[in-house]
């Protein structure tokens, strides 16, 4: 895979994101990516119950973006400002209360008007997001040899904040790579659905091996009921994403679904790497 440099020194790919698949380490990198996405939630029933749903994740993302992007107090996140941005004001209030109850979000009163309460993302959210971004940048670096930014993300607070700001368009779901892959996007519509899909991708060596099925073990790992796992697997079979074998004791992911996951991965790591590269250029001395 060939890289080139732009006039300002940034490393650019000559190839389309899908050309990441040509790298000889593509499969182990993708397997590791899936494992790392799931690992922080494995066995954490409360956390996966919360962030296995789309709404709390969206709410937390908006809080972080407003917090990191605010240049003046009027731009900082409050419950009212959050409710103006998101559908379902009651649902938003309920999930913010849960986030506060878990100390994932705290409240800071405005020093000039105590009635105004700013929502402040806590270290679990901020460090979790930092790790999530770094994982994507590390995968991109391993497949393109354009490294350095993932390590900088860990040590440079200004670069981390600017990278978040460069991801502002991510808040619109239509701009996310996931929406371009309907089969995988469908799994994200169901509690822990995308986590189940990525777990199966990792365990199958990206569709190259059969996966032994234990609904009890999968349910425990993902913090959901066995009936929920069974229903998801059956529906995935009906959608042509997998097929059962050996009396339903094993399954194989279908080539079309595997191709969809591979394409999503390529586009997502490239999307986030481009955001980090923009942040790097913004912070570079004139």
Secondary structure by P-SEA (a helix, b strand, c coil): cbbbbcccbbbbbcccccccccccaaaaaaaaaaaaaacccccaaaaaaaaccaaaaaaaaaaaaaaaacccccccccaaaaaaacccaaaaaaaaaaaaaaccbbbbcccccccbbbbbbcaaaaaaaaaaaaaaaaaaaaacccccaaaaaaccaaaaaaaaaaaccccccccccccccaaaaaaaaccaaaaaaaaaaaaaccccbbbbbcaaaaaaaacccaaaaaaaaaaaaaaccccccccccbbbbcaaaaaaaaaaaaaaaaaaaaaaaaaaaaaccc
